[in-house]
């Protein structure tokens, strides 16, 4: 089946249908591509009218990406800065024909890989390590956060997300967490987990939601501001 799209002015908008109550638009990095998410039953005509009503906003948002300098392709080489639990470390590539491996050694993250590995392969190895670190942290945090909020989800998953740190499929009681949360502080991870659990009590970001967040995570606003200032990237493309 071909992916659905709608054309608005000079925008080709990708359509994603799913378990959501509302329509919303996202302008995605790095190229400013546009995505509309909508409930299954919404027609393409309704989506088109909604997107047209947001056309001025879409133009402003895409212009931001077009004026940003393009960063070089990631190489995952010795000297790159990587983050783990809020700490900035340097990446050290170790060539070996043994199994791939990643370990932290003080301020260094040592990535063991074959001599002929590509940047994509090294990225995959690092992301698998991030996934293990995040899963280990969640094993301890999930029972704690469920006790704090007083509700539990039926499923917790980890995946890379371009625009969100977490999401909650309320009807299915499924919570997804962004893989790159392993780069940020454990307090930030706890905040996102509580945020998504609170959505099982209050689906929208209304006053009740804010009240519940303040009850269960008193410093949630500062944690939210900090996360919103972070790039959804696995490492900073610069050297120390």
HELIX and SHEET records of a PDB file:
HELIX    1   1 UNK A   44  UNK A   53  1                                  10    
HELIX    2   2 UNK A   55  UNK A   67  1                                  13    
HELIX    3   3 UNK A  119  UNK A  149  1                                  31    
HELIX    4   4 UNK A  179  UNK A  183  5                                   5    
HELIX    5   5 UNK A  186  UNK A  198  1                                  13    
HELIX    6   6 UNK A  207  UNK A  216  1                                  10    
HELIX    7   7 UNK A  220  UNK A  228  1                                   9    
SHEET    1   A 4 UNK A   5  UNK A   8  0                                        
SHEET    2   A 4 UNK A  11  UNK A  18 -1                                        
SHEET    3   A 4 UNK A  33  UNK A  39  1                                        
SHEET    4   A 4 UNK A  24  UNK A  28 -1                                        
SHEET    1   B 5 UNK A 101  UNK A 105  0                                        
SHEET    2   B 5 UNK A 108  UNK A 113 -1                                        
SHEET    3   B 5 UNK A  87  UNK A  95  1                                        
SHEET    4   B 5 UNK A  80  UNK A  84 -1                                        
SHEET    5   B 5 UNK A 235  UNK A 239 -1                                        
SHEET    1   C 3 UNK A 155  UNK A 159  0                                        
SHEET    2   C 3 UNK A 174  UNK A 178  1                                        
SHEET    3   C 3 UNK A 166  UNK A 169 -1                                        
END                                                                             
